[in-house]
Amino acid sequence: MAWYSWFYNSGGDSRKEGFQNPAPSRRVTAEPVTFDSAMSVSAFWASARLLTEVVAAMPIKCYEIDEATHVKKPRTDYELWELINYQPNKRQTRTEFFECIMLSLVTWGNAYVAVERTSRGRVIALTPLVSSQMGVELIDGSLVYCYTTADSSVRVFAEESIWHIRLFGNGIVGLSPLGYAATSISIAQAADKRVSDLAASGGKATGILTVDDALTDKQRAAIKENFKGLEEGASEGLFVLEAGFKYQQTSMSPSDMQLIENRRFQVEDIARFMGVPSVLINDTSATTTWGSGIEQITQGFYKLNLRPYLERIESSLKRHLMPKSDWKSVSIEFDFDALLRADFNTRVNAASTAINAGLLTPNEGRAREGLEEKDGGDDIYLNGSLVPAGTESTPEPTPGGLDNGTEAPSADPE
């Protein structure tokens, strides 16, 4: 079976068959990179954790959509929403379920979920599968999913039995951030290993000890044993070289290697691969980004980095799990407003403005704060001081009385 090429001949038949490879076929790494080794790099861990937990913590809601007016009303009796929101499978909560999906997406570029249906097609269970154990094969234009289990047996799933969420790619599989960031991750791993070795040796560099005379094997072994503390161990003793002994350092010092600068750059580089502003994973090298600028950075991260993930999951959910007859009338989506929730004073001012403008009723404003409804709070109110453009700004007085309904004072002082 041929491997699929990303740059296929558009006039050919190359999408008929082939194994789909989400990672680059060749990569040069300073250290071997696996999922476990990559997650041991703090920048990669922090980036994956941030993306995973923020999305998984967002509420997910269901709406009934009026096809004529496109007005959305909350709906809580839709079976698929109830399944996802309360218990996607027998082991996981909604938060744990979406954590699995997001972790697969941000590392492997593909999330696979086994879909269990009744004989009538109703979805009754959604079970995440380990992305690294899944192979995707294109056979006669149809996708076949081959899953390798812990006992090395292979389970084969048809396309309709897998909910496949993918990052950008060839439309069949998504590109793997872990695979394409392997070089940067390996450099970070090598730097961490170097720091660990230096800490273990007390920060001592390797070198060569030379003497003027020829030595026997016994003398060479004795000298090596006596002076090995120069380059290894935590001994802080004073060493005296005599009789023509000379010591020459052969390894570069941490400052010569710019080890600290390199490790800082790798934080930025890995964060760039993962689509996360480095300041959000505790990179304090650029201290000016903290303070007033952090709010704008966070807002940009929510809108430019997280929103595409949410749209990707929502559209894939509708495509794979919902019947086509419900596509226009039902929407299951993340509550993105909950993520952007402002402080209390800002929310109150925004609600007040919306109520005065007739966009919300008082009860709708109270509901946003989790408060109970009040009688008379379902009416729309408008600010009475507004007048149509081109008219006098002061309304005409009411004949026989004041604008507020009281009688005008008599002109007769009697």
C-alpha positions in Angstrom: 0.0 0.0 0.0 1.5 3.3 -1.1 2.2 6.1 1.4 0.1 9.2 0.8 2.0 12.3 -0.4 1.0 15.7 0.8 1.6 17.2 -2.6 -0.5 14.8 -4.7 -1.2 15.1 -8.4 -4.6 16.8 -8.6 -5.4 15.2 -11.9 -4.5 11.7 -10.7 -6.2 9.2 -8.5 -3.8 9.5 -5.5 -6.7 9.8 -2.9 -7.9 6.3 -3.6 -5.5 4.5 -1.3 -2.5 5.0 1.0 -1.5 5.0 4.7 -1.9 8.5 6.2 1.1 9.8 8.0 0.6 12.8 10.3 4.3 13.3 11.1 7.3 14.2 8.9 9.0 11.2 7.4 12.4 12.6 8.2 13.6 14.7 11.1 16.9 15.4 12.8 16.9 15.4 16.6 19.5 15.9 19.2 17.7 13.4 21.5 15.1 10.8 20.8 11.6 12.4 21.1 8.6 10.4 22.3 5.3 11.6 23.9 6.7 10.8 27.4 10.0 12.6 26.8 8.3 15.6 25.3 6.0 15.9 28.3 9.0 16.0 30.5 10.0 19.3 28.9 8.3 22.0 31.0 7.4 24.3 28.1 5.7 21.5 26.2 3.9 20.2 29.3 2.7 23.7 30.2 1.5 24.5 26.7 -0.4 21.2 26.4 -1.9 21.6 29.8 -3.1 25.1 29.2 -4.8 24.3 26.0 -6.3 21.1 27.3 -7.7 22.3 30.6 -9.0 25.7 29.4 -11.1 24.0 26.7 -12.3 21.1 28.9 -13.4 23.6 31.7 -15.8 25.5 29.4 -19.5 24.7 29.7 -21.1 23.1 26.7 -24.7 24.1 25.8 -27.4 23.0 23.4 -29.7 25.4 21.5 -32.9 25.1 19.5 -32.6 27.3 16.4 -35.6 28.9 14.7 -34.8 28.3 11.0 -36.8 31.4 10.0 -35.5 34.0 12.5 -32.2 32.1 13.5 -33.1 32.9 17.2 -31.4 30.5 19.6 -33.2 29.1 22.7 -31.6 26.9 25.3 -32.6 23.2 25.1 -31.8 20.6 27.8 -33.7 17.6 26.5 -31.6 16.7 23.5 -30.2 13.2 24.0 -26.8 13.7 22.5 -26.2 16.9 24.6 -27.2 15.0 27.7 -24.8 12.2 26.9 -21.8 14.5 26.3 -22.6 16.9 29.1 -23.1 14.3 31.9 -21.5 11.0 31.1 -20.0 10.4 27.6 -19.0 6.9 28.7 -19.1 4.8 31.9 -15.7 6.1 33.2 -15.4 9.8 32.4 -17.1 13.1 33.2 -17.5 15.7 30.5 -14.4 17.5 31.7 -12.2 14.4 31.6 -13.6 13.4 28.2 -12.7 16.7 26.6 -9.3 16.7 28.3 -8.6 13.4 26.5 -9.7 14.9 23.2 -7.7 18.1 23.5 -4.6 16.4 24.7 -4.7 14.2 21.6 -5.3 17.2 19.4 -2.5 19.4 20.7 0.1 16.6 20.7 -0.8 14.2 17.9 -3.0 16.5 15.8 -5.8 13.9 15.7 -8.3 12.8 18.3 -10.2 9.5 17.8 -13.4 8.5 19.6 -15.1 5.2 19.3 -18.8 5.7 18.7 -21.3 3.2 20.1 -24.8 3.4 18.6 -28.1 1.5 19.0 -29.6 -0.4 16.0 -31.5 2.8 15.2 -28.4 4.9 15.1 -28.7 6.7 18.4 -25.4 7.5 20.0 -25.1 5.9 23.5 -21.4 6.0 24.3 -18.3 7.9 23.3 -14.9 6.4 24.2 -11.6 8.2 23.4 -8.9 6.1 21.9 -5.1 6.6 22.2 -4.0 8.5 19.1 -0.5 7.0 19.0 -2.0 3.6 18.6 -4.3 4.5 15.7 -3.4 4.1 12.0 -5.5 5.6 9.3 -5.7 4.0 5.9 -7.4 5.1 2.7 -8.8 2.1 0.8 -10.9 2.6 -2.4 -11.7 6.2 -1.3 -13.0 5.1 2.2 -11.2 5.6 5.5 -10.3 2.5 7.6 -9.1 2.9 11.2 -6.7 0.3 12.6 -6.3 0.4 16.3 -3.5 -1.5 18.1 -4.5 -2.6 21.6 -2.3 -3.2 24.6 -2.0 -6.9 23.7 -0.8 -6.0 20.2 -4.0 -7.2 18.6 -5.6 -4.9 15.9 -9.1 -3.7 15.9 -10.5 -2.4 12.7 -13.1 0.4 12.7 -15.2 1.6 9.8 -15.4 5.3 9.1 -18.9 5.7 10.7 -17.7 4.1 13.9 -15.0 6.7 14.7 -15.5 10.3 15.6 -12.3 11.8 14.1 -11.3 15.4 15.0 -8.2 16.6 13.1 -6.1 19.7 13.0 -5.2 21.3 9.7 -3.6 18.9 7.2 -4.5 17.1 4.1 -8.2 16.7 5.0 -7.8 13.1 6.0 -5.4 13.4 9.0 -4.1 16.4 10.8 -0.5 17.4 11.2 1.1 16.4 14.5 2.5 19.3 16.6 4.6 16.7 18.5 6.1 15.3 15.3 6.9 18.6 13.6 8.2 20.2 16.8 10.5 17.2 17.6 13.7 19.1 16.7 12.9 22.0 19.0 11.8 19.6 21.8 15.0 17.5 21.4 17.2 20.6 21.8 15.3 21.4 25.0 15.8 17.8 26.1 19.5 18.0 25.4 19.8 21.3 27.3 18.0 19.8 30.2 20.3 16.7 30.2 23.3 19.0 30.1 22.1 20.9 33.1 21.3 17.7 34.9 24.8 16.3 34.2 26.4 19.6 35.4 24.4 19.5 38.6 25.4 15.9 39.2 29.1 16.7 38.7 29.0 19.9 40.8 29.2 22.1 37.7 32.7 20.8 36.8 33.7 20.7 33.2 35.6 17.8 31.6 39.3 18.3 30.6 42.7 16.8 29.9 45.5 16.4 32.5 49.0 16.3 30.8 52.5 15.5 32.1 55.9 16.0 30.6 57.1 12.4 31.2 55.9 9.1 29.8 53.8 7.1 32.3 53.3 3.5 32.9 49.8 2.1 33.0 49.9 1.9 36.7 51.0 5.5 37.1 48.4 6.6 34.6 45.7 4.8 36.6 46.9 6.3 39.9 47.0 9.8 38.6 43.5 9.5 37.0 42.2 8.2 40.3 43.8 11.0 42.4 42.7 13.8 40.1 39.3 12.7 38.9 37.8 15.2 41.3 38.8 17.9 38.9 36.0 17.0 36.6 33.5 14.9 38.5 31.9 14.6 41.8 31.0 17.3 44.3 34.4 17.5 46.1 35.4 21.1 46.8 39.0 20.3 47.9 42.0 22.2 46.7 44.1 20.4 44.0 47.8 21.0 43.6 49.5 20.2 40.3 53.2 19.6 40.3 56.1 18.2 38.3 54.9 19.5 35.0 51.2 18.6 35.4 48.9 20.8 33.3 45.1 20.8 33.2 43.2 21.9 30.1 39.4 22.1 30.0 37.9 20.5 26.9 34.2 21.0 27.3 32.5 24.3 27.0 31.3 26.1 30.1 27.6 26.8 30.6 28.2 30.5 29.9 30.2 29.7 26.7 27.4 27.4 25.5 24.9 30.2 26.3 22.9 27.5 28.1 20.6 29.8 30.0 19.8 31.8 26.8 19.3 28.7 24.8 16.8 27.3 27.4 14.9 30.5 27.4 14.7 30.5 23.6 13.4 26.9 23.6 10.5 28.0 25.8 9.5 30.6 23.2 10.1 28.2 20.3 8.0 25.4 21.8 5.2 27.8 22.7 5.2 29.1 19.1 4.8 25.5 17.8 1.9 25.0 20.3 0.2 28.3 19.6 0.5 29.6 23.1 1.9 33.1 24.1 5.0 32.2 26.1 4.0 34.6 28.9 1.0 32.4 29.6 3.3 29.5 30.5 5.3 31.6 33.0 8.0 32.9 30.7 9.0 36.0 32.6 12.0 36.9 30.4 10.0 39.7 28.8 8.8 41.3 32.0 7.2 44.3 30.2 4.4 42.0 28.9 3.0 41.6 32.4 0.7 44.2 34.0 -1.7 46.0 31.7 -0.6 44.1 28.6 -1.5 40.6 30.0 -5.2 41.2 29.5 -4.8 42.0 25.8 -2.5 39.0 25.4 -5.0 36.7 27.1 -7.9 38.1 25.0 -5.9 37.5 21.8 -5.1 34.0 22.9 -8.7 33.2 23.6 -9.9 34.5 20.2 -7.0 33.5 17.9 -5.7 30.3 19.5 -8.6 28.7 21.4 -11.5 29.7 19.2 -10.3 27.6 16.2 -10.1 24.5 18.5 -13.7 25.1 19.6 -15.0 25.6 16.1 -13.1 22.5 15.0 -14.7 20.3 17.7 -18.2 21.8 17.3 -18.4 21.4 13.5 -16.9 17.9 13.7 -19.5 16.9 16.4 -22.3 18.1 14.2 -20.9 16.3 11.2 -20.2 12.9 12.8 -22.7 12.6 15.7 -25.9 14.5 14.9 -28.4 13.4 12.3 -28.5 15.5 9.2 -32.1 16.5 9.9 -31.0 18.4 13.1 -28.1 20.3 11.5 -30.1 23.5 11.0 -32.4 23.3 14.0 -30.1 22.2 16.8 -26.6 23.5 17.9 -24.3 22.0 20.5 -21.5 24.5 21.3 -19.1 25.6 23.9 -20.0 28.6 26.0 -17.2 30.9 24.9 -18.7 33.8 26.8 -18.0 32.0 30.1 -14.3 32.0 29.2 -14.4 35.7 28.5 -16.4 36.5 31.7 -15.4 39.9 33.0 -15.3 41.1 36.6 -18.6 41.8 38.5 -18.6 45.6 38.0 -18.0 45.3 34.3 -20.7 42.7 33.9 -23.2 44.8 35.8 -22.5 47.9 33.7 -22.7 45.8 30.5 -26.0 44.3 31.5 -27.4 47.8 32.5 -26.4 49.1 29.1 -28.0 46.2 27.3 -31.2 46.5 29.3 -31.5 50.2 28.6 -30.9 49.6 24.9 -33.7 47.0 24.8 -31.3 44.1 24.0 -32.0 42.3 27.3 -34.9 42.1 29.7 -34.1 42.5 33.4 -34.7 38.8 34.0 -32.3 37.8 31.2 -29.7 40.0 32.9 -30.4 38.4 36.2 -30.2 34.9 34.7 -26.6 35.7 33.5 -25.6 36.1 37.1 -27.5 33.0 38.3 -30.2 35.1 40.1 -33.9 34.1 40.2 -36.4 35.9 38.0 -38.7 38.7 39.3 -42.2 39.6 38.4 -42.4 42.2 35.6 -38.8 41.5 34.6 -39.7 40.0 31.2 -40.6 43.3 29.6 -38.3 45.2 27.2 -37.3 48.7 28.5 -36.0 51.5 26.4 -34.3 54.7 27.6 -37.0 57.4 27.3 -34.5 60.3 26.7 -33.8 59.0 23.1 -35.6 60.8 20.2 -35.6 60.2 16.5 -32.9 62.1 14.5 -34.0 65.4 13.0 -36.5 66.2 15.7 -36.3 68.7 18.5 -34.4 67.4 21.4 -37.0 68.8 23.9 -40.4 67.2 23.7 -43.5 69.4 23.4 -45.2 70.1 26.7 -48.5 68.2 27.3 -51.5 70.6 27.0 -52.9 71.5 30.4 -50.1 70.0 32.4 -46.4 69.2 32.7 -44.6 66.4 30.9 -44.5 64.3 34.1 -48.3 64.3 34.4 -48.7 67.0 37.1 -50.8 70.1 36.6 -49.2 73.3 35.4 -49.2 76.1 38.0 -51.9 78.7 37.6 -50.9 82.1 36.1 -53.3 83.8 38.6 -51.4 84.5 41.9 -54.8 84.3 43.6 
